[in-house]
Every structure is written in C-alpha cells, then in structure tokens.
Amino acid sequence: MTQNRARTVFLLAHTGRPAAIRSAELVVKGLLREGIGVRVLEYEAADLPLPEEVELVKEATPQCLDGCELLIVLGGDGTLLRGAEFARASGVPMLGVNLGRVGFLAEAERDDLDKVVDRVVTKAYEVEERMTVDVVVHSNGDIVHTDWALNEAAVQKAGAEKLLEVVLEIDGRPVTGFGCDGIVLSTPTGSTAYAFSAGGPVVWPEVEALLMVPISAHALFAKPLVTSPDSVLAVEVLPHIPPGVLWCDGRRTVELPPGARVEVRRGAVPVRLARLHHASFTDRLVAKFALPVSGWRGAPH
C-alpha cells in the first residue's frame, strides 16, 4: 500500500445498472489497493461485490459523508443529481463517472476508471463551485414549500387536458402571461438539461445567470430569457385553472395549489464538483452532442 487509511472516499452507484456494478468493483479495488478507505450505503452494498474492508453506513444523510474527501458517483444523469443532493448538503466535492447517455455533470466516462482512481490517489483534481437555485412556493401569502435545484425548477401542468395559465415576473415586475405546458427556471448548469430540451440557450457554466424558458407556450412572445444571477424570478399560476406541479431537478415534486406563486433566486449553497480535465466547455459540448465540426481549420497563424 502506498497510502494509509486516513483518507476516505464515499461511493454512490446506480446498482440497477450492470455497468455500475462492474465499475464500482473496479474503483473500490483500485482505491483500497492504494490504501484509501471506501464508504458505501449499506442497502447499496447488498447489490455490489465489495471487499470486507469497505465501510458501510445505514442512513443516507449528509452526516454519512463526514470525514470523506470526495464523493464518487457512478451512473447516469439521475444518479448524478442524486449525488448532487449529498454533495450540497455535506459540502464534499462530487466526482461523476457517466454510465448513461449525456452526462454533462460527469467528469469521466466508464473507460476512464483507471484514470479516475489514479487522480483520486494523487489528488490530481480541482474543485469548482456550481451555482444552485433556492425555490419558495407561496399560497395565499404563506410559504407552503421550500426547495432547491442544481439544474432547474420546473413549473408544469399536472394533467394533459388543459394548459397551465401563468404570469411571469422578474425582479418584482410582470413580464408576460400565457398558457403553456410549463416554465423552466434554470441555472447555467441546467441549460444543457431540461431548459435545452425546451428550446433554451446553452450557457457556459462559468457564466453567472438565471434562465426562464417556456415549455410549449401558446403565445406570440414566449422567448427564453436570461437574467442577472441576482434577479428574482417568479411564476404565478392563475387561480381559476387546475393545479400545477413543481419539479426540482426532476427528482422532488410538490403539487401547486391554484393561485400559487413560485419564486426562484440564486441558491445560498453551491454544489462542489471535482474536475479532472482542463478541457474547455466548448470541447465538452461538441463531444457530448457529437456536433458537426468537420472542415474547421482553426485561427490563422
């Protein structure tokens, strides 16, 4: 062993994926071989072929990452967003390995597992902070729900039969109103997720901004809007229509009563991501979407 067990890494995996199980086995063995301790949730460990040296924890709470220097997440976008919940609550940086399709939150692919282990062992990674949003739901003047999101908060219609009627507001002033399937309130990180699918712009992660993107709006003016990171975005659901729903990162949902008001502002707590590469976001964008760049000759010398 080249290290002592004073260092510990938490591992989170999508145990329903055979690729995640194989990847977890490789990562755990590689880390243990180098003297780095590994901690895993007990109910996940039952589905993983793990050595006895792995530390098991029963409760999925932020405290289960106490003493860990890194959170390694193996899976697709859903698993990475689940990992982001742990990362935000604990302050521990998250290193994502993509086992799904797009995986913009991931820093490595399944073929890079040896490199991941080596970088963790040598601490050859950097940590960056990603902006989040805090979400507050008001009803009849009272706060009825609070939440947060790394990618987006989406106000959507609850059923397929009727449009959601909304009025949009920025910094305390009304902007426009229309019927739609929903509104996506996104961070720059989320600009390549739901907001992108709804027709919003791609925003580079280092840009500090908030996005407001309509989903299938029945209106002449329903363009995506990009605001200051210090703006407060609000969606008011008109009271005479069926209730809508609020989704945060596609993982947490709450029903919105008629007349509800959803406010979104820059989050007080960021999510910390571990980075292995210095590649630009432009290169990542081209690779993830397989964009056609043949014929590019670069700047003249």
N, C-alpha and C positions, 0 to 999 in steps of 0.2 A: 504494500500500500504506500502511496505517495503523500497521503494526507491523513489527518486524524479526524475523528467523528465530531469535531467541534462545529463542523458545517453541516447544515441540513437543508434539503430541498423538499418542497411539497409537490406531489404529483397528482394531477386530476386528469382522468381519462374517460372517454365515451366507451364504456365497457360493452356496449351493444355492437360495436364495430370490431370485427376480427382484426383489422389493420391496427386498431388502437391497442388491442391486447398484445399483439406481437411487438408493437412499438414500445409499449410500456415495459415489457420484459427486457428489451434491448437497453433502454435508457436506465432502468433500475440496476441491471447488472453492471453497466458501464460506470455508473456513479459509485456503487458500492465497491467496485474493484479499485477505485481511486480514493477510497476512504471517506466518501461523502455520504452522510445519512440520508435516507429517504423516508418520508412520511406519507401515508395514504389513508383515505377514509375507509373505515372497516367494511362498510357494505359494498364498496367497490372492489376491495381486495379479494372478496369471495370469488370474483369473476376473473381475477388476474393471477397468472402463475408467478408468484412473488417469493423470494427467499425469506427465511425466518427473520433475517436481520431488519427487515422493513418494519418501521414503527407504525402502528395502527391507531387511529383515533375514532371515537364513536360519533361525536357530534359535529355536524357540518356548520361550524360557527367561525367567525373571524378569529377567535382565540386559538383555533386549531392550527393556525399558521404562526403562532408565537415562536420566535427563535429561528424561523426559516428565512433564508436569504433570498429565495426565489420560488416562484410558483410556475411549474411547467405544466402546460395544458396540451393534451393530445386529443384532437377531434376536429369537427367541422365548426362552422360559424356559431351554431347553438351552444356547443361545448365551450367555445372561446368566450362567449358572452356570459355563460355561467361562471367561468373562471374570472371574468372581469368583476363579478359581484364579490368574490373572495378578495381579489386584488384591491378593490376600492375600500372595502371595509377594514382590511388589515394593513394597507399601505405597502404590502410586499409586491415587488415588480412581477409581472406576468410575462412568461416566455411561451408563445404559442407555436405548436407544430401542426400544420394544416394537414388534416386527413380527409377534408371534404373537397368542395369544388373551387370556390373563390378564395376565401380565407384572407381578406385584407388585414385582419388583426394578427394573423400569424406571422412569425418571423422566419420560419423554416418549413420545409416540406419533408415528407416521410423519408426521402432519400438522403436527408441531411442529418440523420440521427447521430452518427459518429461525430460529426462536426459540433452538434449541439452539446454532446457530453464533453467534448474537449474544451469548448468555450466556457462551459459552466465550471469545469475543473480549474481552468486557468484564470477565471474571472474576466475573460476577454469579451465583455459585453458592456454596453452603455444603457443607461436608463433615461427614458424620456417620459414626460407627462402629457396625457391626452385630456383635453377638455371634456367635461361632462355637462349635463343639464339637470337642474332641480325642477321638479314638477309639483304644482299645487293645484288641487281641484276645489273650487268654491261652489256652494249651492245655497241659495237664499242668504248670502252674506257670510255663511260659515265655511270654514275649511273642513272638508269631508274626507280628503285623502291627500297624502304626500308621497312622492316617489322620486326617482332619478333615472337617468339613462346615459349610456356611453354613446350609442348610435343615435337613437331618436325616441321621441314620444309621439305616438300617432293617435289622433282623434278620428274614430271611424264610425260609420253607421253600424248598428247592431244586426240589422237584417237586410235581406236583398231587395225587399219590395219597395222601399222608399229612399229618397236621397236624404242626406244629412244637411240641414239648413244651418249655416253658420255665419257669423260676422267675425272678421279678423281684425286684430288690433296690434299696434306696435307702439311701445312707449306711451301708453295711455290714450292713444288717438286711434279712431277707427280707420281702416284702410279700404275694406270692401266686404261684401257679403254675397253668398251664392249657395246653391245646392251642389253637393258633391258626394263622393264616396268617403272622403276623409281629408285630413290635413296632416302632413308630416312636419314635425318640428325637430330639426336635426342639428347635430354638431358637424364639424368638418370630417371627423372620423366616420360618421354615419352618412356622409354624402355619397359613398360608394355602396350603400346598402339600400334600404327601402326608399330613401329620397331619390336615389339614382333611378330605381325602377319606376318611380312616379314622374320622371322627367326633369329632375333637379340637376343642377350643375355639379361637376366634380370639383371639390375644394381640397387643395393641398393641406395635409394635416397641420403644418406649422402656421397656417392662416387662422387667426382667431376671429370667428364669426358664428352667427346663428343662421339657420336656413328655415324658411317657411315654404313648403311645397304642397300645392293642392293635388288631390288624387281624383282624377276624372271629374273635373268641375264642369258644371253646366253654366258657363259664363263666358262673355267676351274677354274680360280681363281676369285671368287666373294664372298669372305668371309666377314662377318661383321667385322668392325674394331672399336677398342676403343682407343681413343687418349687422350692426355692431355687436361684439360679444357682450357689451354692457346693456344691450336692449332687453326689454321685457316683452316677450311675445305672448299673445292671448288669443284663445279661440272661444267664442261664446256660442253655445248651442241654443238655438231658438226654442222657446218653451212649448210651442204648440205641436212639436213633432215627437215621434217615438224616441226613446233614449238612445244615446250612442255609447261607445265603449272607448276606453283609453288603454292603449298598449304601450308598455315601456320596454324597448329592446326586443319586442316580440316574445317576451318571457313572462311579464307580470301584467295582469289586466284587471280593470275595475269598470263596472257599469257607471255611465254618466247619467244622472237624472235629467229630465227636461229642464232647460234653462241653465245647465251647468256652465261654469267658466273654468277653462284650463289655462293656467299661466306657466310659462317656461322661461327660465333665466339661467345664466351661466352657473354651473354647479360649484358648490363650495369645496368639494373634494374631487380631485382628478383621479384618473386611473394611470398607474405607472406601468409602462411597457419596457421590457428588456429588448435591446436591439443588438443583433449580431453583425449586421451589414451596414455599410455606409452608402449603399446604392440609393440613388435618388428615387423619390416617389414616382417620377416620370417613368423610370425603368420598371418599377413595380406595376404601374398602371398598364403599360404596354404588355408586360408578361402575363398579368392576370386575365386581361381581356383579349389576349392574342391579337393586338391591334396591327393593321397592315402598315408596316413602315419600310417595306422593300423599296429601294430607289433612293433612300436617304443617303446623302453624301457628306453631311456634316458641314460645319462652318469652313469657309475658305481660309487657307493658311497664307 
